[in-house]
Amino acid sequence: MTARNHLTASWPGKWRTSRSLRKSTLLALPVIVSFLASSAPASADLKICSRMSYVVEAAIGIDEKAATATRGWFRIDPAACRVVVQGTLSADRILLNARALGVYGASPLPQNGTDTLCVASGNFVIAAARECRAGQTPARFTQVTPTQTDDGNLVAYLAEDSEYDDEQARLAAIQRLLVIAGYDAAPIDGVDGPKTQSALAAFLKSRGLSPDVLQSPNFFTTMIDAVQSPSPTGLTWCNDTQYKVMAAVATDDGKSVVSRGWYRVDPGKCLHPDVAGQPRQIYSFAEAVDADNRTIKINDKPLNWGGAKQLCTRENKFETNEQGDCAGRGFSATGFTVVDMSSGGKTIRFAMP
């Protein structure tokens, strides 16, 4: 069993302009060419702005004269913008892709674009992005038409179906990270209230953070760093290897066992899988993968962390509440380990043998 395909899973919400300008995002190719050639000032910067409740990493694709190049990743916080191209922009088409940070676990939505281009796991520039080479993986990109703003720049917005404004996106992002950290800030709706404020205050206190951190331009970096550390409550995975680790979790509520994955745990980071309610039993499995998403082997033995409990998994993102006849249903039977949650919190460290 390997999780190699999930590593490149990407999703966008929807690429579009603000509500008042949304129709311009859907313009056809000839209009895009005209827009870039005649409307954009020669020195315009291209920016991507996020109104999502996730911290994302974006990649851009540039189509020009039958050649396609990609570059990324550009980190964009909720309610923030990032310049992805400076100065003169010459292109027939502009394409975008976004992925959630590993802290969010399995990506919530698939990319809805129609162009398949090559990306890499770290920062990258790929000159010929239609044919992937070693260390590169295919990802789906969405064509966009940026809008020219009053300051002369070009901007495209990354948004969710919830259609948050900037303030709502920022608050929903805080709520989402609080839930991941094990605090009750649900529902994730971008609406402030006593429940959210109580959860946020408890989180800041438990991590030794001042309320002033909320006004810091690096607030989401600080919060994610705090979330990616062992927690006294819930299940925490920590990756002590130099490899990416893909993990799966299973919960038994007394009626059925639900297994789901994959969650990406980056080297040196911790992650809290979303475990709702108070299940009777929790199970865990994880494996290390290389840059090409193949299972790491040490002395010809797969580097993984599991146990004797056989549950169903598959290579791509999955969730199933049926654990019988795994192979017959297109799954693999994988050995999970039992997680002892009797103390209220458990940290599993993925280490080299």
C-alpha positions as CSV (number, residue, x, y, z in Angstrom):
1,M,0.0,0.0,0.0
2,T,1.3,3.5,-0.8
3,A,-0.1,7.0,-0.5
4,R,1.8,8.3,-3.5
5,N,-1.2,9.8,-5.4
6,H,-2.6,11.8,-2.5
7,L,0.5,13.9,-2.1
8,T,-0.3,16.0,-5.2
9,A,-4.0,16.4,-4.4
10,S,-4.9,20.1,-5.0
11,W,-8.0,22.1,-4.8
12,P,-9.1,25.7,-5.4
13,G,-12.4,26.5,-3.9
14,K,-13.2,28.8,-6.9
15,W,-10.9,31.2,-8.7
16,R,-12.8,34.4,-9.3
17,T,-12.9,38.2,-8.8
18,S,-14.9,40.0,-6.1
19,R,-18.7,39.8,-6.1
20,S,-19.1,42.9,-8.2
21,L,-16.6,41.8,-10.8
22,R,-17.2,38.0,-10.7
23,K,-18.4,37.7,-14.3
24,S,-15.0,38.9,-15.7
25,T,-13.3,35.8,-14.4
26,L,-15.3,33.6,-16.8
27,L,-14.3,35.5,-20.0
28,A,-13.2,33.4,-22.9
29,L,-9.6,33.1,-24.2
30,P,-9.8,35.8,-26.9
31,V,-11.0,38.4,-24.3
32,I,-8.1,37.4,-22.0
33,V,-5.6,38.0,-24.7
34,S,-7.1,41.4,-25.4
35,F,-7.4,42.3,-21.8
36,L,-3.7,41.6,-21.1
37,A,-2.5,43.3,-24.3
38,S,-4.6,46.5,-24.2
39,S,-5.9,47.1,-20.7
40,A,-3.0,46.1,-18.4
41,P,-0.3,48.7,-17.9
42,A,3.2,47.6,-18.8
43,S,4.4,47.7,-15.2
44,A,1.4,46.0,-13.6
45,D,2.0,43.4,-10.9
46,L,-0.2,40.2,-10.8
47,K,-1.5,39.5,-7.3
48,I,-3.5,36.6,-5.9
49,C,-5.7,37.4,-3.0
50,S,-7.4,34.9,-0.7
51,R,-10.8,34.9,0.9
52,M,-10.5,31.3,2.0
53,S,-10.6,29.8,5.5
54,Y,-7.3,28.0,4.8
55,V,-3.7,29.1,4.5
56,V,-2.9,28.0,1.0
57,E,0.1,27.7,-1.4
58,A,-0.5,28.8,-4.9
59,A,1.2,28.0,-8.2
60,I,0.8,29.9,-11.4
61,G,0.9,28.7,-15.0
62,I,1.8,31.0,-18.0
63,D,0.7,30.0,-21.5
64,E,2.5,32.0,-24.2
65,K,2.9,31.0,-27.9
66,A,2.2,27.3,-27.3
67,A,4.8,27.1,-24.4
68,T,3.7,26.7,-20.8
69,A,5.7,27.4,-17.7
70,T,4.8,27.0,-14.0
71,R,6.2,28.4,-10.8
72,G,5.3,28.2,-7.1
73,W,4.6,27.8,-4.3
74,F,3.4,31.2,-3.1
75,R,2.0,31.1,0.4
76,I,-1.2,33.2,0.9
77,D,-2.8,33.8,4.2
78,P,-6.6,34.4,4.6
79,A,-7.6,38.0,3.8
80,A,-4.1,38.6,2.3
81,C,-2.6,39.1,-1.1
82,R,0.6,37.9,-2.7
83,V,2.4,39.3,-5.8
84,V,3.2,36.3,-8.1
85,V,4.4,38.2,-11.2
86,Q,6.2,41.6,-11.1
87,G,6.3,44.0,-14.0
88,T,5.4,43.3,-17.6
89,L,3.2,40.3,-18.1
90,S,3.0,38.7,-21.5
91,A,0.7,35.7,-21.7
92,D,-2.0,34.2,-23.8
93,R,-3.5,32.5,-20.7
94,I,-3.0,32.6,-17.0
95,L,-3.7,29.5,-14.9
96,L,-3.7,28.9,-11.2
97,N,-3.6,26.0,-8.7
98,A,-3.8,26.0,-4.9
99,R,-3.2,23.5,-2.2
100,A,-3.8,23.5,1.5
101,L,-1.0,23.4,4.0
102,G,-0.3,20.0,5.5
103,V,-1.7,21.1,8.9
104,Y,-5.2,20.8,7.5
105,G,-4.9,17.1,6.7
106,A,-6.5,15.7,3.6
107,S,-7.4,18.4,1.1
108,P,-11.1,19.1,1.3
109,L,-11.8,19.6,-2.4
110,P,-10.4,18.5,-5.7
111,Q,-9.0,21.0,-8.2
112,N,-11.7,21.9,-10.7
113,G,-9.5,23.1,-13.5
114,T,-9.1,21.5,-16.9
115,D,-5.4,22.0,-17.7
116,T,-2.9,19.5,-16.3
117,L,0.5,21.0,-15.6
118,C,3.6,20.0,-13.7
119,V,4.5,21.1,-10.2
120,A,7.1,20.1,-7.6
121,S,6.9,19.6,-3.9
122,G,9.1,22.6,-2.9
123,N,9.6,26.0,-4.5
124,F,9.9,25.5,-8.2
125,V,10.2,27.0,-11.7
126,I,9.4,24.6,-14.6
127,A,10.0,26.0,-18.1
128,A,8.2,23.2,-20.0
129,A,5.3,22.2,-17.7
130,R,3.3,20.0,-20.0
131,E,5.5,16.9,-19.6
132,C,6.6,16.0,-16.1
133,R,10.1,14.8,-15.2
134,A,11.5,13.1,-12.2
135,G,10.6,15.0,-9.0
136,Q,7.6,16.6,-10.7
137,T,3.9,15.7,-10.5
138,P,0.9,16.6,-12.6
139,A,-1.7,18.9,-11.0
140,R,-4.9,20.5,-12.4
141,F,-4.8,24.2,-13.1
142,T,-7.7,26.6,-13.6
143,Q,-7.7,29.4,-16.2
144,V,-8.4,32.9,-14.8
145,T,-8.8,36.4,-16.0
146,P,-7.4,38.9,-13.5
147,T,-9.1,42.2,-12.8
148,Q,-7.3,45.5,-13.1
149,T,-7.5,47.4,-9.8
150,D,-7.4,51.2,-9.2
151,D,-3.7,51.1,-8.4
152,G,-3.0,49.6,-11.9
153,N,-2.2,46.1,-10.7
154,L,-3.9,42.8,-11.7
155,V,-5.6,40.7,-9.1
156,A,-7.4,37.3,-9.0
157,Y,-9.3,36.2,-5.9
158,L,-9.3,32.7,-4.4
159,A,-12.6,32.1,-2.6
160,E,-14.9,29.4,-1.2
161,D,-18.6,28.7,-1.9
162,S,-19.3,30.4,1.5
163,E,-18.3,33.7,-0.2
164,Y,-16.5,35.1,2.8
165,D,-15.4,38.7,2.8
166,D,-11.9,39.4,4.1
167,E,-13.0,39.7,7.8
168,Q,-15.1,36.6,7.6
169,A,-12.4,34.6,5.9
170,R,-9.8,35.5,8.6
171,L,-12.2,34.6,11.4
172,A,-13.2,31.3,9.7
173,A,-9.5,30.5,9.3
174,I,-8.9,31.1,13.0
175,Q,-11.9,28.9,13.9
176,R,-10.6,26.1,11.6
177,L,-7.2,26.1,13.2
178,L,-8.7,26.1,16.7
179,V,-10.8,23.0,15.8
180,I,-7.7,21.3,14.4
181,A,-5.9,22.1,17.7
182,G,-8.8,20.4,19.6
183,Y,-10.8,23.4,20.7
184,D,-14.6,23.8,20.3
185,A,-14.9,26.7,17.8
186,A,-17.4,25.1,15.5
187,P,-19.2,25.8,13.4
188,I,-16.6,27.2,11.0
189,D,-18.7,30.1,9.7
190,G,-16.7,33.3,10.0
191,V,-19.1,34.6,12.6
192,D,-17.7,35.8,15.9
193,G,-19.2,35.0,19.2
194,P,-18.5,33.9,22.8
195,K,-17.8,30.3,21.8
196,T,-15.1,31.3,19.3
197,Q,-13.6,33.9,21.7
198,S,-13.5,31.4,24.6
199,A,-11.8,28.8,22.4
200,L,-9.2,31.4,21.1
201,A,-8.4,32.6,24.6
202,A,-7.9,29.1,25.9
203,F,-5.7,28.2,22.9
204,L,-3.5,31.3,23.4
205,K,-3.1,30.7,27.1
206,S,-2.2,27.1,26.6
207,R,0.5,28.0,24.1
208,G,1.8,30.9,26.1
209,L,0.8,33.5,23.5
210,S,-0.3,37.1,24.2
211,P,-3.6,38.3,22.7
212,D,-1.4,41.0,20.9
213,V,-0.3,38.2,18.5
214,L,-3.7,38.6,16.8
215,Q,-2.5,41.9,15.4
216,S,0.8,40.6,14.1
217,P,1.3,40.3,10.3
218,N,2.7,36.8,11.0
219,F,-0.3,35.7,13.1
220,F,-1.2,32.7,11.0
221,T,2.5,31.6,10.9
222,T,2.5,31.8,14.7
223,M,-0.8,30.0,15.1
224,I,0.1,27.2,12.7
225,D,3.5,26.7,14.4
226,A,1.6,26.4,17.7
227,V,-1.0,24.0,16.2
228,Q,1.9,21.9,14.8
229,S,3.2,21.0,18.2
230,P,2.2,18.3,20.6
231,S,-1.1,18.9,22.4
232,P,-2.2,17.8,25.8
233,T,-5.6,16.8,24.3
234,G,-6.5,14.6,21.3
235,L,-4.3,12.7,19.0
236,T,-1.1,14.3,17.6
237,W,1.2,12.9,15.0
238,C,4.8,14.3,14.9
239,N,7.2,13.6,12.1
240,D,10.8,13.2,13.3
241,T,12.2,11.9,10.0
242,Q,13.5,13.8,7.0
243,Y,10.7,12.4,4.8
244,K,7.1,13.3,4.2
245,V,4.8,11.1,6.1
246,M,1.3,10.2,5.0
247,A,-1.0,9.1,7.8
248,A,-4.4,7.6,8.2
249,V,-6.7,7.5,11.2
250,A,-9.6,5.3,12.1
251,T,-12.3,5.7,14.8
252,D,-14.6,3.1,16.4
253,D,-17.8,4.6,17.9
254,G,-19.2,1.2,18.9
255,K,-21.3,0.8,15.8
256,S,-18.8,1.0,13.0
257,V,-15.1,1.7,12.3
258,V,-14.4,4.6,10.0
259,S,-10.9,4.8,8.4
260,R,-9.8,7.9,6.4
261,G,-6.7,9.5,4.9
262,W,-4.3,10.7,3.8
263,Y,-2.9,13.4,6.0
264,R,0.4,14.9,5.1
265,V,2.8,15.4,8.0
266,D,5.8,17.3,6.9
267,P,9.3,16.7,8.3
268,G,9.8,18.2,11.7
269,K,6.1,19.1,12.0
270,C,3.2,17.8,14.0
271,L,-0.4,17.5,12.9
272,H,-3.7,16.9,14.7
273,P,-6.1,14.7,12.6
274,D,-9.7,15.7,12.9
275,V,-11.3,13.2,15.3
276,A,-14.9,14.2,16.0
277,G,-16.8,13.3,19.2
278,Q,-15.4,10.8,21.7
279,P,-14.9,7.5,19.9
280,R,-14.4,4.3,21.9
281,Q,-11.2,3.5,20.1
282,I,-8.7,5.3,17.8
283,Y,-6.3,3.6,15.4
284,S,-3.4,5.0,13.4
285,F,-1.2,4.1,10.4
286,A,1.5,6.1,8.6
287,E,4.2,5.6,6.1
288,A,7.2,7.7,4.8
289,V,7.3,8.6,1.1
290,D,10.0,10.1,-1.2
291,A,9.9,13.1,-3.6
292,D,8.2,10.9,-6.2
293,N,5.6,9.7,-3.6
294,R,7.0,6.2,-3.4
295,T,7.2,4.3,-0.1
296,I,10.6,4.7,1.6
297,K,12.4,1.5,2.4
298,I,15.1,0.9,5.0
299,N,17.0,-2.3,4.4
300,D,14.3,-3.3,1.9
301,K,11.6,-2.9,4.6
302,P,8.9,-0.2,4.2
303,L,9.3,2.7,6.6
304,N,5.9,2.8,8.3
305,W,4.2,2.9,11.6
306,G,1.2,0.6,12.2
307,G,0.1,-2.5,14.0
308,A,-2.1,-5.6,13.8
309,K,-5.5,-4.1,13.3
310,Q,-6.5,-4.7,9.7
311,L,-8.5,-1.9,8.2
312,C,-9.2,-0.7,4.7
313,T,-7.2,2.0,2.9
314,R,-6.4,3.0,-0.7
315,E,-3.8,5.1,-2.5
316,N,-5.9,8.2,-3.0
317,K,-7.9,10.2,-0.5
318,F,-10.4,8.0,1.1
319,E,-13.0,7.5,3.9
320,T,-14.9,4.3,4.5
321,N,-17.0,2.8,7.2
322,E,-16.9,-0.7,5.8
323,Q,-13.8,-2.8,6.8
324,G,-14.7,-6.2,5.3
325,D,-13.5,-7.5,1.9
326,C,-11.0,-4.6,1.4
327,A,-9.6,-6.0,-1.8
328,G,-13.0,-6.8,-3.3
329,R,-14.0,-3.1,-2.9
330,G,-10.8,-1.7,-4.4
331,F,-9.1,-1.1,-1.0
332,S,-6.0,-2.5,0.6
333,A,-6.0,-4.2,4.0
334,T,-3.5,-2.2,6.2
335,G,-2.3,-2.8,9.7
336,F,-3.2,0.0,12.1
337,T,-2.0,0.4,15.7
338,V,-4.3,0.9,18.6
339,V,-3.9,4.4,20.2
340,D,-4.2,4.6,23.9
341,M,-6.1,7.7,24.7
342,S,-6.7,7.0,28.4
343,S,-4.7,10.0,29.5
344,G,-6.8,12.4,27.3
345,G,-4.1,13.1,24.8
346,K,-1.6,11.0,22.8
347,T,1.4,12.0,20.7
348,I,2.7,9.5,18.2
349,R,6.2,10.3,16.9
350,F,7.3,8.9,13.6
351,A,11.0,8.2,14.0
352,M,13.7,6.4,12.1
353,P,14.2,2.8,13.1
